[in-house]
Amino acid sequence: MSSDLSALLYLAASVCFIMALRGLSHPTTSRQGNIFGMVGMALAIGTTLAAPGIVSFGTILLGLLIGGAIGTVIALRIQMTALPQLVAAFHSLVGLAAVCVALATFYKPEAYGIGIVGDIQVSSLIELAIGTAVGAITFTGSVVAFAKLQGLVSGRPLVFKFQHTLNAALGASVVVLLVLLCTTQDPIYLWVLVAVTLLLGFLLILPIGGADMPVVVSMLNSYSGWAACGIGFTLQNNLLIITGALVGSSGAILSYIMCKAMNRSFISVILGGFGAEGEAGPAGADGDDDRMVKSGSGDDAAFLMKNAGSVVIVPGYGMAVAQAQHTLREMVDLLKADGVKVRYAIHPVAGRMPGHMNVLLAEASVPYDEVFEMDEINRDFKSTDVVFVIGANDITNPAAKTDPKSPIYGMPILEVDGAQTVLFLKRGMSAGYAGVQNELFFRDNTMMLFGDAKQMCEKIVKALEHL
């Protein structure tokens, strides 16, 4: 394949990736965006395989078959509730791939046209070193994020004395190692750089609490893109540069938007260690609060919602765990048939990754025009008869507005406490992912519905059918 044709096909693949991002920006065009992404990747792989420098088609084909088989099995078996940790795991692989490519390039630079061993072009060496560092941080950081989301590691911040000082020292050592590597081209500095940045990735994510994990997943997505972009410069591959820049910039923008939604510092996200202050939660965070709550049944909930003029549904991670979205949609259809105005309210960080609740509702064929973001619907809660919270917790906690000592203080929430009646569906009185007890449980206008989200929705459906 000629270089001109290769460049043209890479350009077409880049355009497909840009159209994929554009399509994924809205639920109505998300399927089209996925198709563009698949077409772009097929073009990229096909063009690369047609390059004259490719000599080991057997090894490449074997890798494609192994990777494709693993991906297919995961796609068929993965539960929607496990998507956040799956995304984190995939980010770790992108970071690891960047490190492996960088090491291969360093030990075989002539294969990439950037010099010979011991005499690599300085510009390429800088790009290689930066890609290695970002890739290593992405790898270990994503592993920690996966472990926290999977429950293998506590969701609470893991901190120790002088942690920030150690991070700063490691960051400074990374700069020193970069300079030494570029001036001496001694491989020992590259390996020490890999070790230091692997450790730094662990230390940046460990002190971040569970409530902030959606932002971390988004930021690690950005890191993986920048790692790929850096390696793209080293390999002089324009497509990898463009794709990495798209992923890196879009992830950074999404992280910034989510930080605003959580009242967090964007710089703190980049440097790690935010959300660690006091996040262990107050007394009662583990469900040992002895205050009285008002509890009800599925029949009570059905009666209240059927006789309401307006109902707002607030989905959360509990809905995802119980896979209750389809039963919830059936319940809503019955309410609408009785003339009740029903809408859905989505917090930007509901669930454990950006868009988690939107995906679940789309899976249940919930009309897009019934789903509203926090800023669009918060003003309406005071005029709402019933709010039905299904498995959400931290994103509805009034302590974010009233308790300056709370780790979630200042985080914008869905102000459901202003509604006439709040029906809060939850398995028990345990705290949310941030480790903070929800003050909403004890409000006079709140009725707790204890039980599995799907089973309780089924009880409400049966009660509505007989009212």
C-alpha positions in Angstrom: 0.0 0.0 0.0 1.3 3.4 -1.0 2.0 6.0 1.7 -0.6 8.4 0.2 -3.3 5.8 0.3 -2.4 4.8 3.8 -2.5 8.5 4.9 -6.0 8.9 3.3 -7.4 5.8 5.0 -5.9 6.9 8.4 -7.6 10.2 7.8 -10.9 8.5 7.1 -10.5 6.4 10.3 -9.9 9.6 12.2 -13.0 11.2 10.9 -15.0 8.1 11.9 -13.6 8.4 15.5 -14.6 12.0 15.6 -18.1 11.1 14.4 -18.2 8.4 17.0 -17.6 10.9 19.8 -20.2 13.2 18.3 -22.8 10.3 18.1 -22.1 9.2 21.7 -22.9 12.7 23.0 -26.6 11.9 22.9 -28.7 8.8 23.5 -30.6 9.1 20.3 -27.4 9.0 18.2 -25.4 6.6 20.4 -25.9 3.6 18.2 -24.8 5.5 15.1 -21.8 6.7 17.1 -20.8 3.1 18.0 -21.1 2.1 14.3 -18.8 4.9 13.3 -16.3 3.8 16.0 -16.3 0.2 14.7 -15.9 1.3 11.1 -13.0 3.6 12.1 -11.2 0.8 14.0 -11.7 -1.6 11.2 -10.1 0.9 8.8 -7.2 1.5 11.2 -6.4 -2.1 11.7 -6.8 -3.0 8.0 -4.5 -0.1 6.9 -1.9 -1.0 9.5 -1.8 -4.6 8.4 -1.4 -3.6 4.8 1.7 -1.5 5.6 4.9 -2.9 3.9 6.8 -3.2 7.2 4.4 -5.8 8.6 6.2 -9.2 8.6 4.6 -11.4 11.3 1.0 -11.8 10.2 0.7 -15.1 12.0 1.5 -13.5 15.4 -0.8 -10.6 14.8 -3.7 -12.8 13.7 -3.1 -15.0 16.8 -3.3 -11.8 19.0 -6.5 -10.7 17.3 -8.1 -14.0 17.8 -7.1 -14.2 21.5 -8.1 -10.6 22.2 -11.3 -10.9 20.2 -12.3 -14.1 22.0 -11.7 -12.6 25.4 -13.7 -9.5 24.5 -16.6 -11.5 23.1 -16.9 -13.6 26.2 -16.7 -10.5 28.5 -19.3 -8.7 26.4 -21.7 -11.6 26.6 -21.3 -12.3 30.3 -20.8 -8.8 31.8 -23.6 -7.4 34.0 -24.5 -3.8 33.7 -23.6 -3.3 37.3 -20.0 -4.4 36.5 -19.5 -1.9 33.7 -17.6 0.7 35.8 -15.0 -1.8 37.0 -14.8 -3.2 33.4 -14.0 0.2 32.1 -11.3 0.7 34.7 -9.8 -2.7 33.8 -9.7 -1.8 30.1 -8.0 1.5 30.9 -5.3 -0.4 32.8 -4.7 -2.5 29.6 -4.3 0.7 27.5 -1.7 2.0 30.0 0.2 -1.3 30.1 0.1 -1.5 26.2 1.7 2.0 26.1 4.5 0.9 28.5 5.2 -2.3 26.5 5.3 -0.4 23.2 7.6 2.2 24.6 10.0 -0.5 25.9 10.0 -2.3 22.6 10.7 1.0 20.8 13.6 1.8 23.2 15.3 -1.5 22.6 14.6 -1.6 18.8 14.6 2.0 17.7 15.8 1.2 14.1 12.5 -0.7 13.5 10.6 2.6 14.0 13.1 4.9 12.2 14.1 6.9 15.3 17.8 6.0 15.5 19.8 3.1 16.9 20.3 1.8 20.4 22.2 4.4 22.4 21.6 7.1 19.8 17.9 7.6 19.7 16.6 11.0 18.5 16.1 13.2 21.6 12.6 14.3 20.6 11.5 10.7 20.1 13.1 9.8 23.5 11.2 12.6 25.2 7.9 11.4 23.7 8.7 7.8 24.5 9.5 8.6 28.2 6.4 10.7 28.7 4.2 8.0 27.1 5.8 5.5 29.4 5.3 7.5 32.5 1.6 8.3 31.8 1.0 4.7 30.7 2.4 3.3 33.9 0.4 5.7 36.1 -2.7 4.8 34.1 -2.0 1.1 34.6 -1.6 0.9 38.3 -4.1 3.7 39.0 -6.8 1.8 37.0 -6.0 -1.4 38.8 -6.7 0.4 42.1 -9.9 1.9 40.7 -11.0 -1.6 39.6 -10.2 -3.1 43.0 -12.2 -0.4 44.8 -15.2 -0.7 42.4 -15.1 -4.5 42.6 -15.0 -4.4 46.4 -11.6 -6.0 46.6 -10.3 -2.9 48.4 -12.2 -0.6 50.7 -14.0 2.3 49.1 -12.8 4.6 51.9 -9.6 6.6 51.4 -6.4 4.8 52.3 -4.1 7.5 53.6 -0.9 7.8 55.7 1.2 10.5 57.1 3.3 12.5 54.6 1.5 10.9 51.7 1.4 14.2 49.7 5.0 14.8 50.4 5.9 11.4 49.1 3.8 12.0 45.9 5.5 15.3 45.4 9.0 13.7 45.8 8.0 10.9 43.3 6.8 13.5 40.9 10.1 15.4 41.1 12.0 12.2 40.6 10.1 11.5 37.4 11.3 14.8 36.0 14.9 14.0 37.0 14.7 10.5 35.5 13.3 12.0 32.3 16.3 14.3 32.0 18.8 11.6 32.9 17.3 9.2 30.3 17.4 11.7 27.5 20.9 12.8 28.2 22.5 9.4 28.8 20.1 7.0 27.1 21.0 4.4 29.8 18.2 1.8 30.0 18.5 1.7 33.8 16.9 5.1 34.0 14.0 3.9 31.8 13.3 0.9 34.1 13.5 3.1 37.2 11.1 5.5 35.6 8.7 2.7 35.0 9.0 1.5 38.6 8.5 5.0 40.0 5.5 5.8 37.9 3.9 2.5 38.6 4.2 3.3 42.3 2.9 6.8 41.8 -0.2 5.4 40.1 -1.0 3.4 43.2 -0.4 6.4 45.5 -2.5 8.8 43.5 -5.7 6.7 43.5 -5.5 4.9 46.9 -6.4 8.1 48.9 -9.5 8.8 46.8 -12.8 7.7 48.3 -15.6 5.7 46.7 -17.9 8.7 46.3 -15.4 10.3 43.9 -14.6 7.1 42.0 -16.8 8.1 38.9 -14.5 11.1 38.4 -11.4 9.0 38.8 -12.6 6.5 36.1 -13.2 9.4 33.8 -9.8 10.9 34.5 -8.0 7.6 34.0 -9.8 7.4 30.7 -8.1 10.7 29.8 -4.7 9.5 31.0 -5.0 6.4 28.8 -5.6 8.6 25.8 -2.6 10.9 26.5 -0.4 7.8 26.9 -1.5 6.5 23.5 -1.0 10.0 22.0 2.6 10.1 23.4 3.4 6.7 21.9 1.8 7.9 18.6 4.4 10.7 18.4 7.2 8.2 19.1 6.0 5.8 16.4 5.2 8.8 14.0 1.6 7.3 13.7 -0.8 10.2 13.0 -3.9 8.0 13.6 -2.6 7.1 17.1 -1.9 10.7 17.8 -5.3 11.8 16.8 -7.2 9.0 18.5 -5.2 9.5 21.7 -5.8 13.2 21.7 -9.5 12.7 21.2 -9.7 10.2 24.1 -7.5 12.4 26.3 -9.3 15.7 25.7 -12.8 14.2 25.9 -12.0 12.4 29.1 -10.5 15.6 30.6 -13.6 17.6 29.6 -15.9 15.0 31.1 -13.9 15.0 34.3 -14.1 18.8 34.5 -17.8 18.7 34.1 -18.2 16.0 36.7 -15.9 17.9 39.1 -18.2 20.9 38.8 -21.2 18.6 39.5 -19.5 17.4 42.7 -17.9 20.7 43.7 -14.4 19.2 43.5 -11.2 20.7 42.3 -10.1 19.7 38.8 -6.4 20.2 39.7 -6.9 18.0 42.8 -8.2 15.2 40.5 -5.2 15.4 38.3 -2.8 15.3 41.3 -4.8 12.7 43.2 -5.7 12.6 46.9 -9.0 14.6 46.8 -12.0 13.5 48.7 -10.0 12.1 51.5 -10.8 14.6 54.2 -13.1 13.0 56.8 -14.6 10.6 54.4 -14.8 7.8 57.0 -18.2 9.3 57.8 -19.9 10.3 61.1 -21.3 8.0 63.7 -24.1 6.0 62.3 -22.5 5.6 58.9 -22.6 1.9 59.1 -26.3 1.7 59.9 -26.0 1.9 63.8 -28.0 5.1 64.0 -30.7 4.7 66.6 -33.0 7.5 65.3 -36.5 6.5 64.3 -37.6 6.2 60.6 -41.0 5.8 59.0 -41.2 2.7 56.9 -44.0 1.5 54.5 -44.9 -1.3 52.1 -45.4 -1.7 48.4 -49.2 -1.1 48.9 -48.4 2.2 50.7 -46.1 3.3 47.9 -48.6 2.4 45.2 -51.4 4.3 46.9 -49.3 7.4 47.3 -48.1 7.5 43.7 -51.4 6.6 42.1 -53.0 9.5 43.9 -50.2 11.9 43.1 -50.3 14.5 40.3 -46.6 14.3 39.7 -43.9 11.7 40.4 -40.2 12.0 39.9 -38.1 8.8 39.8 -34.4 9.1 41.0 -32.5 5.9 40.0 -29.2 4.9 41.6 -26.7 2.1 41.9 -29.2 0.0 43.9 -31.4 -0.2 40.8 -28.5 -1.4 38.8 -27.6 -4.1 41.3 -31.2 -5.4 41.4 -31.6 -5.0 37.6 -34.9 -3.3 38.4 -35.1 -0.9 35.4 -37.6 -3.1 33.4 -39.9 -3.5 36.3 -39.6 0.2 37.1 -40.6 1.0 33.5 -43.7 -1.2 33.9 -44.6 0.6 37.1 -44.2 4.0 35.5 -46.4 2.9 32.5 -49.2 2.0 34.9 -48.9 5.4 36.6 -49.0 7.3 33.3 -52.0 5.3 32.3 -53.8 6.7 35.4 -52.9 10.3 34.4 -49.8 10.7 36.7 -47.0 12.9 35.3 -43.8 10.9 35.7 -40.3 12.0 35.0 -36.8 10.7 35.8 -34.0 12.7 37.5 -30.4 11.8 36.8 -27.5 13.1 38.9 -24.2 13.5 36.8 -22.4 10.9 39.1 -25.3 8.5 39.8 -24.1 5.0 39.8 -20.3 4.4 39.5 -19.5 5.8 36.1 -20.7 8.7 33.9 -24.0 7.9 32.2 -24.5 4.7 34.1 -28.2 5.4 34.9 -28.9 6.7 31.4 -27.6 3.4 29.9 -29.9 1.4 32.2 -32.9 3.5 31.5 -32.2 3.3 27.7 -32.0 -0.5 28.1 -35.5 -0.4 29.5 -36.7 1.7 26.5 -37.5 4.7 28.7 -38.3 7.7 26.4 -35.5 10.2 26.3 -37.8 13.2 26.8 -38.8 11.9 30.2 -35.2 11.8 31.5 -33.9 15.1 33.0 -30.5 16.1 34.3 -30.0 17.6 37.8 -29.9 21.2 36.7 -33.1 20.8 34.6 -35.2 19.3 37.3 -33.9 20.5 40.7 -36.2 23.5 40.7 -39.3 21.3 40.3 -38.9 19.1 43.4 -40.7 21.6 45.6 -43.8 21.3 43.4 -43.6 17.5 43.1 -46.0 15.3 45.0 -43.9 12.1 45.3 -40.3 11.4 44.7 -39.4 7.7 44.3 -35.7 7.2 45.1 -34.6 3.7 44.0 -31.2 2.8 45.3 -29.6 6.2 45.2 -28.0 7.6 48.4 -25.1 10.1 48.4 -26.6 12.1 45.6 -29.8 12.9 47.6 -28.2 13.5 51.0 -29.1 16.9 52.4 -25.9 16.8 54.5 -24.2 18.0 51.3 -26.0 21.4 51.9 -26.2 21.6 55.7 -23.2 19.9 57.3 -19.8 21.6 56.7 -18.0 18.7 58.3 -19.4 16.1 55.9 -17.0 14.8 53.2 -19.7 15.5 50.6 -20.4 19.0 51.8 -20.7 21.4 48.8 -21.5 18.6 46.3 -24.6 19.6 44.3 -27.4 17.0 45.0 -30.8 16.2 43.7 -32.9 18.3 46.2 -35.6 15.6 46.7 -36.1 16.6 50.3 -38.2 19.5 49.0 -40.9 17.2 47.7 -44.2 16.6 49.5 -43.4 12.9 50.0 -40.1 11.0 49.5 -40.3 7.2 49.0 -36.8 5.9 49.6 -36.3 2.3 48.4 -33.2 0.7 49.9 -32.2 -2.7 51.3 -31.3 -1.3 54.8 -30.0 1.7 56.7 -26.4 1.3 55.7 -24.5 4.4 54.5 -23.8 5.2 50.9 -20.6 4.6 48.9 -19.1 7.8 50.6 -19.5 6.2 54.0 -21.9 8.9 55.1 -25.4 8.3 56.6 -28.2 9.9 54.7 -30.0 12.5 56.7 -33.0 12.2 54.3 -33.9 8.9 55.9 -35.0 10.7 59.1 -37.0 13.5 57.6 -40.8 13.7 58.4 -41.7 13.6 54.7 -39.7 10.4 54.0 -41.1 6.9 53.9 -38.5 4.1 53.8 -39.2 1.0 51.6 -36.9 -1.7 52.7 -36.1 -4.6 50.4 -34.7 -5.6 47.0 -35.4 -2.9 44.4 -36.8 -5.3 41.8 -39.0 -7.2 44.2 -40.3 -4.0 45.7 -41.1 -2.6 42.3 -42.9 -5.9 41.5 -45.0 -5.5 44.6 -45.9 -1.9 43.7 -46.9 -3.0 40.2 -49.2 -5.7 41.6 -50.7 -3.2 44.0 -51.3 -0.6 41.2 -53.1 -3.2 39.1 -55.6 -3.8 41.9 -56.2 -0.2 42.9 
